[in-house]
Amino acid sequence: MRTCPPRLVLLLALCMALTACARARPVEETPRRSTATLGIDYAPETLVVRQVLPGSAAEQAGLQVGDRLLAVEGLPIQRAGDELRIVQRKQPGERVLVTVQRGALQITMQMGLDRRE
């Protein structure tokens, strides 16, 4: 009967131990994308609000058609989609600070986030 060389036995034992450890690790959940939204529609080229959804948190906060998005949570909105990167880190119902330009005024308001349908 042939015996295995000690190095091969050690290598097999190490492989079995690593396999057992890998199986014992909890499976990490894939982070879910947030379903939070500001509840507005805006022109991507100008960042000007075209529609405030009826009954939305934006409407309750006083956001108006014609307001131009300047910042969310103090982070400047320079192009379409910037606000999404901020809002997607939040959950519906959380509150955020939104800064808009309305005419010559710059207004910062606190508003809740709606659930995107």
Secondary structure, DSSP 8 states (H G I E B T S, - for coil): -----HHHHHHHHHHHHHHHHHHHS----------EE-SEEEETTTTEEEEE-TTSHHHHHT--TT-EEEEETTEE--STTHHHHHHTTS-TT-EEEEEEEETTEEEEEEEE-EE--
